[in-house]
Amino acid sequence: MDFVKRGNFGLTVKYGSVLQLKEALEIILNNPELSMEMGKNGQKFVAENYSWDVIGKRIENIYYTISR
């Protein structure tokens, strides 16, 4: 989940590691400032990468590439 690390809006854990998941949840639950920051970063990431304007421009670029 590189995009999570790049966007700084979450923590990653090894698949199947209950201990790492527990530790990550404790970090977030015990640090309200960190959780607020990650939430804001997540909102920003979604707005910059998945808004209709961004998706529309990507599709438009695909059409232009195909039509050439």
Secondary structure, 3 states (H helix, E strand, C coil): CHHHHHHCCCCCCCCCCHHHHHHHHHHHHCCHHHHHHHHHHHHHHHHHHHCHHHHHHHHHHHHHHHHC
